[in-house]
Amino acid sequence: MPVYEYKGMTARGKKVSGVLDGDGLKAVKTKLKREGIVVLEIQEGTAGRAARKGEITLGTGGRVRLRDLANSTRQLSTLLSAGLPLMDGLNVLVEQEEISGLKRALSSVRDAVREGSSLAEALKGNSRVFSQLYVNMVSAGEMSGTLEITLDRLADFLEEQARFRGRFAAALAYPGLMTVVGIGVLFFLFTFVLPRVVGMFEDMDQQLPFITILLLAMVNVISSYWWAMLALLGGAGYYLRRYFRTPAGKEALDGRLLRLPVFGGLVRMIAVSRFTRTLGTLLQSGVPALTALDITKSVIGNTVLATAVQRARDNVREGEPIAEPLRRSGLFPPVVVQMVSVGEKSGELEKMLLKVSDSFDRMVETRIAGLMSLLEP
C-alpha cells in the first residue's frame, strides 16, 4: 500500500502535515476529508516510490534512531504477548508512529506481510532500517514460535546499545569541545597575537635563547603560510579518509587503534563487549551458531577482531569449540576465553556471554570516568 505525504488545514485554520497510507490518492484524500482536513498539497512519499523498486529511502530528516526502533520493537512484542495478531499489531504501530522514516518502513513491512511474506522477509526488504542482526533474530523467533519473546530480547539489546552509545558520546563531548577550543586558541595566537610580539623582540636587538628563536621562527612560518598549511592538512585528511575506507587501510587503522598506549585497551574492551552481547543475544534467540558468528563479525566494529571471529567461525564449522580459536588469536582477553569455554561446557554459553558483556560495559564506564578526571579542570 503506497504512503502519501500531505499538507492541509483543519476547520479551525491550523496548518497540518503528515504521512498517511491508502489504496490510492483518492482513498487518502477521502480519509483526510473524513478527519476534517482540507488537502492543500499531497504526493506519494519517496519511500513509496522506492519500495516499488525494491529499496527503502528515508530521505532528509527520516533517519531512524536506535532508541525509537527499540520502542517500536517493545510495543510490537507487548501487542503480540497480549494475543493480538501480527497484522493487527503492525497496523497499530503504523497508526501511532510519529517519526516519518520509521512510519514509512513499518508501512512497507506491513504491506509485505499482508501480501503473504513472513515478518523476517518483510524486514529484509527494508535493510536501511532493520539490520541483518534484527532480521535473523526475528526469523529465529518465527521458526521457534516465540516471536514475542524474541522481540522483547531484541528490544532489550537495542536499548542497551542506545544507552551505551549515549554514555560514550557524553563522555567524549567535553574532551572534543576542549580540543576544538584549544586548536582555535592556538591558531588565533600564532596568526594574530604572536606576530606582534615578534616585532617587539626584533626591536630589542638582543641575543635571545634558542627556544625563543625557535618559537619566533614557527610564528613567522605559520603567520606567513597558514593558508598553505590548511590546504596541506585538508589534502592529507582527504587522502587518509580515502585510504582508511579501503580494506587494507581499515585493517591498518584498526590494528593501530588496538595498539595505542592508553586508548587501545579501551577500544578492545568496547569491541569485546559488542561481540559478546551480540553473540549472546543471537544464541539466546535461537539463531544457529555459525549464522550468529557471521552477524557478529559484521557488527564488531574492528576489522582485526572481525578477522579473528571469521577464523573462529571456520573452525567451529569443522567441529571445534568457539573458545579455542579465540584463544589462539591472542586478541581476546583471557577472562573472555575462559568464560566462553565454561559456557560451552556447561551448556549456558549465551548467559556467560551476556555476563561478560555486562562486566566489560562497567569496565569501559570506569575507564572513561578515569580518563575524564584527567582532562577535567
TADAGI-V241451 format. One record per pair of residues at least 4 apart in sequence whose ideal C-beta (glycine too) atoms are under 8 Angstrom apart, sorted by sequence separation. I is the first residue (numbers start at 1). J is the second residue. If there is no record, write none. Layout:
BEGIN
i:I j:J
i:I j:J
END
This chain:
BEGIN
i:9 j:13
i:10 j:14
i:23 j:27
i:24 j:28
i:25 j:29
i:26 j:30
i:27 j:31
i:28 j:32
i:29 j:33
i:30 j:34
i:31 j:35
i:33 j:37
i:44 j:48
i:45 j:49
i:46 j:50
i:47 j:51
i:48 j:52
i:49 j:53
i:51 j:55
i:58 j:62
i:64 j:68
i:65 j:69
i:66 j:70
i:67 j:71
i:68 j:72
i:69 j:73
i:70 j:74
i:71 j:75
i:72 j:76
i:73 j:77
i:74 j:78
i:75 j:79
i:76 j:80
i:77 j:81
i:78 j:82
i:80 j:84
i:84 j:88
i:85 j:89
i:86 j:90
i:87 j:91
i:88 j:92
i:89 j:93
i:90 j:94
i:91 j:95
i:92 j:96
i:93 j:97
i:99 j:103
i:100 j:104
i:101 j:105
i:102 j:106
i:103 j:107
i:104 j:108
i:105 j:109
i:106 j:110
i:107 j:111
i:108 j:112
i:109 j:113
i:110 j:114
i:111 j:115
i:113 j:117
i:117 j:121
i:118 j:122
i:119 j:123
i:120 j:124
i:121 j:125
i:122 j:126
i:126 j:130
i:127 j:131
i:130 j:134
i:131 j:135
i:132 j:136
i:133 j:137
i:134 j:138
i:135 j:139
i:136 j:140
i:137 j:141
i:138 j:142
i:139 j:143
i:140 j:144
i:146 j:150
i:147 j:151
i:148 j:152
i:149 j:153
i:150 j:154
i:151 j:155
i:152 j:156
i:153 j:157
i:154 j:158
i:155 j:159
i:156 j:160
i:157 j:161
i:158 j:162
i:159 j:163
i:160 j:164
i:161 j:165
i:162 j:166
i:163 j:167
i:164 j:168
i:165 j:169
i:166 j:170
i:167 j:171
i:168 j:172
i:169 j:173
i:172 j:176
i:173 j:177
i:174 j:178
i:175 j:179
i:176 j:180
i:177 j:181
i:178 j:182
i:179 j:183
i:180 j:184
i:181 j:185
i:182 j:186
i:183 j:187
i:184 j:188
i:185 j:189
i:186 j:190
i:187 j:191
i:188 j:192
i:189 j:193
i:190 j:194
i:191 j:195
i:192 j:196
i:193 j:197
i:194 j:198
i:195 j:199
i:196 j:200
i:197 j:201
i:198 j:202
i:199 j:203
i:200 j:204
i:208 j:212
i:209 j:213
i:210 j:214
i:211 j:215
i:212 j:216
i:213 j:217
i:214 j:218
i:215 j:219
i:216 j:220
i:217 j:221
i:218 j:222
i:219 j:223
i:220 j:224
i:221 j:225
i:222 j:226
i:225 j:229
i:226 j:230
i:227 j:231
i:228 j:232
i:229 j:233
i:230 j:234
i:231 j:235
i:232 j:236
i:233 j:237
i:234 j:238
i:235 j:239
i:236 j:240
i:237 j:241
i:238 j:242
i:239 j:243
i:240 j:244
i:241 j:245
i:242 j:246
i:245 j:249
i:246 j:250
i:247 j:251
i:248 j:252
i:249 j:253
i:250 j:254
i:251 j:255
i:252 j:256
i:253 j:257
i:254 j:258
i:255 j:259
i:256 j:260
i:260 j:264
i:262 j:266
i:263 j:267
i:264 j:268
i:265 j:269
i:266 j:270
i:267 j:271
i:268 j:272
i:269 j:273
i:270 j:274
i:271 j:275
i:272 j:276
i:273 j:277
i:274 j:278
i:275 j:279
i:276 j:280
i:277 j:281
i:278 j:282
i:279 j:283
i:280 j:284
i:281 j:285
i:283 j:287
i:287 j:291
i:288 j:292
i:289 j:293
i:290 j:294
i:291 j:295
i:292 j:296
i:293 j:297
i:294 j:298
i:295 j:299
i:296 j:300
i:302 j:306
i:303 j:307
i:304 j:308
i:305 j:309
i:306 j:310
i:307 j:311
i:308 j:312
i:309 j:313
i:310 j:314
i:311 j:315
i:312 j:316
i:313 j:317
i:314 j:318
i:316 j:320
i:320 j:324
i:322 j:326
i:323 j:327
i:324 j:328
i:325 j:329
i:332 j:336
i:333 j:337
i:334 j:338
i:335 j:339
i:336 j:340
i:337 j:341
i:338 j:342
i:339 j:343
i:340 j:344
i:341 j:345
i:342 j:346
i:343 j:347
i:348 j:352
i:349 j:353
i:350 j:354
i:351 j:355
i:352 j:356
i:353 j:357
i:354 j:358
i:355 j:359
i:356 j:360
i:357 j:361
i:358 j:362
i:359 j:363
i:360 j:364
i:361 j:365
i:362 j:366
i:363 j:367
i:364 j:368
i:365 j:369
i:366 j:370
i:367 j:371
i:368 j:372
i:369 j:373
i:370 j:374
i:371 j:375
i:372 j:376
i:9 j:14
i:22 j:27
i:32 j:37
i:33 j:38
i:44 j:49
i:50 j:55
i:51 j:56
i:58 j:63
i:64 j:69
i:79 j:84
i:84 j:89
i:97 j:102
i:98 j:103
i:112 j:117
i:113 j:118
i:117 j:122
i:127 j:132
i:130 j:135
i:141 j:146
i:142 j:147
i:188 j:193
i:189 j:194
i:208 j:213
i:244 j:249
i:245 j:250
i:259 j:264
i:282 j:287
i:287 j:292
i:300 j:305
i:315 j:320
i:316 j:321
i:320 j:325
i:326 j:331
i:327 j:332
i:332 j:337
i:343 j:348
i:344 j:349
i:9 j:15
i:10 j:16
i:22 j:28
i:33 j:39
i:50 j:56
i:58 j:64
i:80 j:86
i:97 j:103
i:113 j:119
i:124 j:130
i:141 j:147
i:144 j:150
i:243 j:249
i:244 j:250
i:257 j:263
i:258 j:264
i:283 j:289
i:300 j:306
i:316 j:322
i:326 j:332
i:343 j:349
i:346 j:352
i:8 j:15
i:9 j:16
i:21 j:28
i:32 j:39
i:50 j:57
i:123 j:130
i:141 j:148
i:201 j:208
i:222 j:229
i:257 j:264
i:260 j:267
i:327 j:334
i:343 j:350
i:7 j:15
i:8 j:16
i:20 j:28
i:84 j:92
i:117 j:125
i:127 j:135
i:141 j:149
i:208 j:216
i:244 j:252
i:287 j:295
i:298 j:306
i:343 j:351
i:7 j:16
i:8 j:17
i:22 j:31
i:47 j:56
i:79 j:88
i:80 j:89
i:94 j:103
i:97 j:106
i:112 j:121
i:113 j:122
i:138 j:147
i:141 j:150
i:244 j:253
i:258 j:267
i:282 j:291
i:283 j:292
i:297 j:306
i:300 j:309
i:315 j:324
i:316 j:325
i:340 j:349
i:343 j:352
i:7 j:17
i:29 j:39
i:32 j:42
i:47 j:57
i:79 j:89
i:109 j:119
i:112 j:122
i:140 j:150
i:141 j:151
i:257 j:267
i:258 j:268
i:282 j:292
i:312 j:322
i:315 j:325
i:326 j:336
i:327 j:337
i:342 j:352
i:343 j:353
i:6 j:17
i:20 j:31
i:46 j:57
i:47 j:58
i:123 j:134
i:124 j:135
i:201 j:212
i:326 j:337
i:5 j:17
i:6 j:18
i:20 j:32
i:47 j:59
i:94 j:106
i:110 j:122
i:123 j:135
i:138 j:150
i:297 j:309
i:340 j:352
i:5 j:18
i:6 j:19
i:29 j:42
i:46 j:59
i:76 j:89
i:79 j:92
i:93 j:106
i:94 j:107
i:109 j:122
i:112 j:125
i:137 j:150
i:138 j:151
i:279 j:292
i:282 j:295
i:296 j:309
i:297 j:310
i:312 j:325
i:339 j:352
i:340 j:353
i:5 j:19
i:6 j:20
i:28 j:42
i:45 j:59
i:76 j:90
i:79 j:93
i:108 j:122
i:109 j:123
i:279 j:293
i:282 j:296
i:311 j:325
i:312 j:326
i:323 j:337
i:326 j:340
i:339 j:353
i:4 j:19
i:47 j:62
i:120 j:135
i:123 j:138
i:201 j:216
i:323 j:338
i:3 j:19
i:4 j:20
i:90 j:106
i:94 j:110
i:109 j:125
i:120 j:136
i:137 j:153
i:138 j:154
i:293 j:309
i:297 j:313
i:339 j:355
i:340 j:356
i:3 j:20
i:4 j:21
i:25 j:42
i:75 j:92
i:76 j:93
i:93 j:110
i:108 j:125
i:109 j:126
i:137 j:154
i:278 j:295
i:279 j:296
i:293 j:310
i:308 j:325
i:312 j:329
i:323 j:340
i:339 j:356
i:3 j:21
i:4 j:22
i:75 j:93
i:108 j:126
i:120 j:138
i:198 j:216
i:278 j:296
i:308 j:326
i:311 j:329
i:322 j:340
i:323 j:341
i:2 j:21
i:25 j:44
i:90 j:109
i:91 j:110
i:119 j:138
i:120 j:139
i:293 j:312
i:294 j:313
i:1 j:21
i:2 j:22
i:90 j:110
i:134 j:154
i:293 j:313
i:321 j:341
i:336 j:356
i:1 j:22
i:4 j:25
i:16 j:37
i:72 j:93
i:105 j:126
i:118 j:139
i:194 j:215
i:198 j:219
i:275 j:296
i:278 j:299
i:308 j:329
i:323 j:344
i:335 j:356
i:1 j:23
i:2 j:24
i:6 j:28
i:120 j:142
i:197 j:219
i:198 j:220
i:278 j:300
i:322 j:344
i:87 j:110
i:90 j:113
i:105 j:128
i:119 j:142
i:290 j:313
i:293 j:316
i:308 j:331
i:321 j:344
i:4 j:28
i:8 j:32
i:105 j:129
i:118 j:142
i:195 j:219
i:308 j:332
i:11 j:36
i:72 j:97
i:105 j:130
i:194 j:219
i:195 j:220
i:274 j:299
i:275 j:300
i:6 j:32
i:10 j:36
i:19 j:45
i:87 j:113
i:274 j:300
i:290 j:316
i:305 j:331
i:10 j:37
i:11 j:38
i:86 j:113
i:87 j:114
i:102 j:129
i:274 j:301
i:289 j:316
i:290 j:317
i:304 j:331
i:305 j:332
i:322 j:349
i:9 j:37
i:10 j:38
i:101 j:129
i:119 j:147
i:190 j:218
i:195 j:223
i:8 j:37
i:9 j:38
i:190 j:219
i:194 j:223
i:271 j:300
i:293 j:322
i:8 j:38
i:72 j:102
i:271 j:301
i:275 j:305
i:6 j:37
i:8 j:39
i:9 j:40
i:68 j:99
i:191 j:222
i:270 j:301
i:271 j:302
i:7 j:39
i:8 j:40
i:190 j:222
i:191 j:223
i:6 j:39
i:7 j:40
i:8 j:41
i:69 j:102
i:86 j:119
i:190 j:223
i:272 j:305
i:289 j:322
i:7 j:41
i:8 j:42
i:68 j:102
i:72 j:106
i:271 j:305
i:275 j:309
i:6 j:41
i:7 j:42
i:64 j:99
i:191 j:226
i:267 j:302
i:6 j:42
i:190 j:226
i:5 j:42
i:6 j:43
i:62 j:99
i:64 j:101
i:268 j:305
i:4 j:42
i:5 j:43
i:62 j:100
i:63 j:101
i:64 j:102
i:4 j:43
i:5 j:44
i:61 j:100
i:62 j:101
i:187 j:226
i:4 j:44
i:5 j:45
i:61 j:101
i:3 j:44
i:4 j:45
i:59 j:100
i:64 j:105
i:2 j:44
i:3 j:45
i:59 j:101
i:62 j:104
i:2 j:45
i:58 j:101
i:3 j:47
i:4 j:48
i:258 j:302
i:3 j:48
i:257 j:302
i:2 j:48
i:58 j:104
i:258 j:304
i:58 j:105
i:258 j:305
i:56 j:104
i:254 j:302
i:56 j:105
i:254 j:303
i:255 j:304
i:254 j:304
i:254 j:305
i:56 j:108
i:251 j:303
i:250 j:303
i:251 j:304
i:48 j:104
i:247 j:303
i:251 j:307
i:47 j:104
i:51 j:108
i:47 j:105
i:45 j:104
i:47 j:107
i:51 j:111
i:69 j:129
i:272 j:332
i:276 j:336
i:47 j:108
i:69 j:130
i:86 j:147
i:272 j:333
i:268 j:331
i:272 j:336
i:64 j:129
i:268 j:333
i:283 j:349
i:284 j:350
i:80 j:147
i:81 j:148
i:283 j:350
i:284 j:351
i:80 j:148
i:56 j:125
i:280 j:349
i:281 j:350
i:56 j:126
i:58 j:128
i:280 j:350
i:283 j:353
i:284 j:354
i:54 j:125
i:56 j:127
i:57 j:128
i:58 j:129
i:77 j:148
i:80 j:151
i:81 j:152
i:279 j:350
i:280 j:351
i:56 j:128
i:77 j:149
i:280 j:352
i:21 j:94
i:55 j:128
i:56 j:129
i:258 j:331
i:280 j:353
i:281 j:354
i:51 j:125
i:77 j:151
i:279 j:353
i:280 j:354
i:76 j:151
i:77 j:152
i:277 j:353
i:280 j:356
i:74 j:151
i:77 j:154
i:276 j:353
i:277 j:354
i:280 j:357
i:73 j:151
i:74 j:152
i:77 j:155
i:276 j:354
i:276 j:356
i:277 j:357
i:19 j:100
i:73 j:154
i:74 j:155
i:276 j:357
i:73 j:155
i:273 j:356
i:274 j:357
i:19 j:103
i:71 j:155
i:272 j:356
i:273 j:357
i:276 j:360
i:19 j:104
i:70 j:155
i:73 j:158
i:74 j:159
i:21 j:107
i:273 j:360
i:70 j:158
i:272 j:360
i:273 j:361
i:69 j:158
i:70 j:159
i:21 j:111
i:270 j:360
i:67 j:158
i:269 j:360
i:273 j:364
i:66 j:158
i:67 j:159
i:70 j:162
i:269 j:363
i:270 j:364
i:66 j:161
i:67 j:162
i:269 j:364
i:66 j:162
i:65 j:162
i:266 j:364
i:269 j:367
i:66 j:165
i:3 j:103
i:3 j:104
i:266 j:367
i:168 j:270
i:265 j:367
i:266 j:368
i:3 j:107
i:3 j:108
i:266 j:371
i:1 j:107
i:1 j:110
i:164 j:273
i:262 j:371
i:1 j:111
i:1 j:114
i:161 j:277
i:160 j:277
i:157 j:277
i:157 j:278
i:157 j:281
i:156 j:281
i:154 j:281
i:153 j:281
i:153 j:284
i:154 j:285
i:153 j:285
i:150 j:285
i:150 j:286
i:146 j:286
i:140 j:282
i:144 j:286
i:143 j:286
i:137 j:281
i:141 j:285
i:133 j:278
i:137 j:282
i:140 j:285
i:141 j:286
i:136 j:282
i:140 j:286
i:140 j:287
i:137 j:285
i:139 j:287
i:133 j:282
i:137 j:287
i:136 j:287
i:136 j:291
i:136 j:292
i:136 j:295
i:133 j:295
i:132 j:295
i:132 j:298
i:133 j:299
i:131 j:299
i:168 j:364
i:164 j:361
i:171 j:368
i:175 j:372
i:178 j:375
i:167 j:365
i:171 j:369
i:174 j:372
i:164 j:364
i:168 j:368
i:175 j:375
i:167 j:368
i:171 j:372
i:174 j:375
i:174 j:376
END
